[in-house]
Amino acid sequence: MLKVTNIRVPVGEPADRLADFCARVLKVPPTAIQNFRILRKSLDIRNKGRLEHVYTAAVDVPDEPRALQKAAGRAIPYQPALFEPPNPGPELLEHPPIIVGAGPAGLLAAHQLAQMGYCPIVIERGRSVRERSRDVRIFDRGGSFDEKSNYLFGEGGAGTFSDGKLTCRNTGPDTDRVLEILADAKGKPSILYEAKPHLGSNRLPAVVKALRQQIIEMGGTIHFDCRLEKLLVESGQVVGLETSTGYFPTRVVVLGIGHSARDTIAMLNEIGVPIEFKPFQMGVRIEQAQQRVTQVQYGKSWQAQLLGPADYTMNVKAGTQEVFSFCMCAGGYVMPSVSQEGYFCTNGMSRSFHESPFANSGIVVTVDAANVADSGFGHDPLAGIRYQAAIEKKAFELAGGDYHSPIQWARDFIDAKPTRDQPPSSYPRGTKPMNLADFLPGPIAKLLADGLLLMDRQWSGEFLEGATLVGPEARGSCPVRFPRDPVRRESIGIGGLYPIGEGAGYAGGIVSAAVDGLRSAKAVIARYKPFHR
Ligand SMILES: Cc1cc2nc3c(=O)[nH]c(=O)nc-3n(C[C@H](O)[C@H](O)[C@H](O)COP(=O)(O)OP(=O)(O)OC[C@H]3O[C@@H](n4cnc5c(N)ncnc54)[C@H](O)[C@@H]3O)c2cc1C
């Protein structure tokens, strides 16, 4: 089999001509192409007069050595690296392993453990995805906030109503396996090869539900409305959990609590689980007209009309510090990324149709330990959480205390003057015009303003044209890390505790969290025999 790269196909060519373009690269007749499979598909928009899809494909041809020679470096022999779970280890488990948190990290860890016969128990503080979908709809329409069931807590974790972008910097068999599991669980096959795979928040609930059903069919159990309240440790070894619904004995806890379980992180810190500060991102979310973004990115050619709404990534240097875009949602909605009563922060999502007239994206800077200490929040491991929380609380209060989002014209933010009229926004609960710098730390507001101007320059004035800012965008990443052994993947200092995913500080996104969960499940498998009930 050959891997053929850089197969360039102009946008607008019928899909069934793809193999012909591949044949041209290999200089063989189209009939010689067999078992054609797309490995990767991306879009090259550098030349607005000729937009091209760029494919990598795996194919069989009758005379491989000759095709390799003719392809002039654009084909290589291909042997796919396959995912292989480890052989089960020798240690005995008296009780099933427990996974705390049914986000992408926890669900994928549970899936792998269930598949290998470990009968994992998943506990999740929130509700099932069906009830949760109803709860967030009620909230969006102005209903009261539910600390148990919201955009961050509940089955599927923060991933469920996320944008569903499945991009991930990791590559290799573990990542491929995660994407295969997601595609198989009511995802879609194209996520296996798209350079920017996207499911959308409308599809994710079905994926999450299918994953749960598979875990249960393979011997796992899931408890909703069940919150970890205390980790029980004896002589440096996990021995069980106290939860809101009772006691669970276990010597293996896979901890996938996400970055917003501030109460649980505080409890773990108090009982002596090693936790350290981690730099994190802070900023605002920009909203622009999607049509403008698409025109800047794709141009106005007939080819551009065939593509859906465009996205972008931005990265500029304001002085020595980077200001960058984060979680860009084409044709999307700003939503409240809130898990605690009395705090406010934004994030974004889109559905698979990208139907909203707005584009939105986080615009953030990195906050380090010195920035946090300089702002008076101290040096301890939880200082970053207090820093985030203080900004979120202030934003909540300044916007009137009803989860309305602070909003400001981007130009007003740069000119340091409050917005007085009511700009448009996709945010569902209503917005409150103000000056976002009233709740952002001064140095962060200054960096963001400088960065936005540089971005605008890159887009010849189109980036800020008609753009608004909402925020704070405070939870783009986790402000703590749980140090762990790189091979055994256990917490350093607490035997049997496997911190995973974004909340542990080892992931930043759906797929990276899921891969992290899968890898820790492999570490558990390599150590213990399967647990049989
Ligand atoms: C609005 C939004 C949009 C996003 N868009 C994208 C995107 O497009 N692409 C992308 O890759 N990433 C996106 N992300 C980020 C992504 O969702 C997270 O990186 C990912 O969900 C992290 O997975 P996780 O399993 O580590 O944690 P989480 O998904 O946060 O899951 C943690 C789970 O643990 C549960 N939990 C917490 N404490 C306890 C406890 N004490 N007891 C029991 N259960 C507990 C929580 O209820 C939650 O369900 C988005 C996030 C948000 C909020």
The ligand as an SDF file (V2000), in Angstrom:
LIG
                    3D

 53 58  0  0  0  0  0  0  0  0999 V2000
  -18.4160   25.9860   25.5250 C   0  0  0  0  0  0  0  0  0  0  0  0
  -17.1910   25.1640   25.3030 C   0  0  0  0  0  0  0  0  0  0  0  0
  -16.7780   24.9420   24.0040 C   0  0  0  0  0  0  0  0  0  0  0  0
  -15.6830   24.1290   23.7700 C   0  0  0  0  0  0  0  0  0  0  0  0
  -15.3620   23.8360   22.4810 N   0  0  0  0  0  0  0  0  0  0  0  0
  -14.4090   22.9220   22.2510 C   0  0  0  0  0  0  0  0  0  0  0  0
  -14.1540   22.4740   20.9410 C   0  0  0  0  0  0  0  0  0  0  0  0
  -14.8120   22.8700   19.9890 O   0  0  0  0  0  0  0  0  0  0  0  0
  -13.1670   21.5770   20.7600 N   0  0  0  0  0  0  0  0  0  0  0  0
  -12.4420   21.0930   21.7900 C   0  0  0  0  0  0  0  0  0  0  0  0
  -11.5560   20.2570   21.5610 O   0  0  0  0  0  0  0  0  0  0  0  0
  -12.6650   21.4870   23.0450 N   0  0  0  0  0  0  0  0  0  0  0  0
  -13.6410   22.3740   23.3020 C   0  0  0  0  0  0  0  0  0  0  0  0
  -13.8950   22.7560   24.5780 N   0  0  0  0  0  0  0  0  0  0  0  0
  -13.0630   22.2120   25.6460 C   0  0  0  0  0  0  0  0  0  0  0  0
  -13.4460   20.7750   25.9510 C   0  0  0  0  0  0  0  0  0  0  0  0
  -14.8320   20.6810   26.1420 O   0  0  0  0  0  0  0  0  0  0  0  0
  -12.6800   20.3110   27.1830 C   0  0  0  0  0  0  0  0  0  0  0  0
  -11.3060   20.4450   26.9200 O   0  0  0  0  0  0  0  0  0  0  0  0
  -12.9710   18.8650   27.5090 C   0  0  0  0  0  0  0  0  0  0  0  0
  -14.3510   18.6610   27.7090 O   0  0  0  0  0  0  0  0  0  0  0  0
  -12.1930   18.4340   28.7480 C   0  0  0  0  0  0  0  0  0  0  0  0
  -12.5290   17.1160   29.0220 O   0  0  0  0  0  0  0  0  0  0  0  0
  -12.3810   16.4890   30.4670 P   0  0  0  0  0  0  0  0  0  0  0  0
  -13.0050   15.1400   30.3970 O   0  0  0  0  0  0  0  0  0  0  0  0
  -10.9850   16.5860   30.9210 O   0  0  0  0  0  0  0  0  0  0  0  0
  -13.2310   17.4200   31.4540 O   0  0  0  0  0  0  0  0  0  0  0  0
  -14.7520   17.8880   31.3920 P   0  0  0  0  0  0  0  0  0  0  0  0
  -15.2880   17.7800   30.0250 O   0  0  0  0  0  0  0  0  0  0  0  0
  -14.8130   19.1880   32.0660 O   0  0  0  0  0  0  0  0  0  0  0  0
  -15.5230   16.8010   32.2710 O   0  0  0  0  0  0  0  0  0  0  0  0
  -15.3850   16.7170   33.6550 C   0  0  0  0  0  0  0  0  0  0  0  0
  -16.6090   16.0340   34.2330 C   0  0  0  0  0  0  0  0  0  0  0  0
  -16.3570   15.7540   35.6090 O   0  0  0  0  0  0  0  0  0  0  0  0
  -17.5350   15.9960   36.3540 C   0  0  0  0  0  0  0  0  0  0  0  0
  -17.1370   16.2600   37.7370 N   0  0  0  0  0  0  0  0  0  0  0  0
  -16.4440   17.3200   38.2160 C   0  0  0  0  0  0  0  0  0  0  0  0
  -16.2770   17.2020   39.5450 N   0  0  0  0  0  0  0  0  0  0  0  0
  -16.8530   16.0410   39.9130 C   0  0  0  0  0  0  0  0  0  0  0  0
  -17.0230   15.3970   41.1660 C   0  0  0  0  0  0  0  0  0  0  0  0
  -16.5610   15.9150   42.3070 N   0  0  0  0  0  0  0  0  0  0  0  0
  -17.7030   14.2200   41.2030 N   0  0  0  0  0  0  0  0  0  0  0  0
  -18.2040   13.6780   40.0580 C   0  0  0  0  0  0  0  0  0  0  0  0
  -18.0900   14.2590   38.8430 N   0  0  0  0  0  0  0  0  0  0  0  0
  -17.4090   15.4260   38.7770 C   0  0  0  0  0  0  0  0  0  0  0  0
  -18.1440   17.2140   35.6710 C   0  0  0  0  0  0  0  0  0  0  0  0
  -19.5310   17.3090   35.9320 O   0  0  0  0  0  0  0  0  0  0  0  0
  -17.8550   16.9220   34.1990 C   0  0  0  0  0  0  0  0  0  0  0  0
  -18.9090   16.2060   33.5980 O   0  0  0  0  0  0  0  0  0  0  0  0
  -14.9700   23.5730   24.8500 C   0  0  0  0  0  0  0  0  0  0  0  0
  -15.3700   23.8350   26.1660 C   0  0  0  0  0  0  0  0  0  0  0  0
  -16.4730   24.6160   26.3970 C   0  0  0  0  0  0  0  0  0  0  0  0
  -16.9150   24.8800   27.8120 C   0  0  0  0  0  0  0  0  0  0  0  0
  1  2  1  0
  2  3  1  0
  2 52  2  0
  3  4  2  0
  4  5  1  0
  4 50  1  0
  5  6  2  0
  6  7  1  0
  6 13  1  0
  7  8  2  0
  7  9  1  0
  9 10  1  0
 10 11  2  0
 10 12  1  0
 12 13  2  0
 13 14  1  0
 14 15  1  0
 14 50  1  0
 15 16  1  0
 16 17  1  0
 16 18  1  0
 18 19  1  0
 18 20  1  0
 20 21  1  0
 20 22  1  0
 22 23  1  0
 23 24  1  0
 24 25  2  0
 24 26  1  0
 24 27  1  0
 27 28  1  0
 28 29  2  0
 28 30  1  0
 28 31  1  0
 31 32  1  0
 32 33  1  0
 33 34  1  0
 33 48  1  0
 34 35  1  0
 35 36  1  0
 35 46  1  0
 36 37  1  0
 36 45  1  0
 37 38  2  0
 38 39  1  0
 39 40  1  0
 39 45  2  0
 40 41  1  0
 40 42  2  0
 42 43  1  0
 43 44  2  0
 44 45  1  0
 46 47  1  0
 46 48  1  0
 48 49  1  0
 50 51  2  0
 51 52  1  0
 52 53  1  0
M  END
$$$$
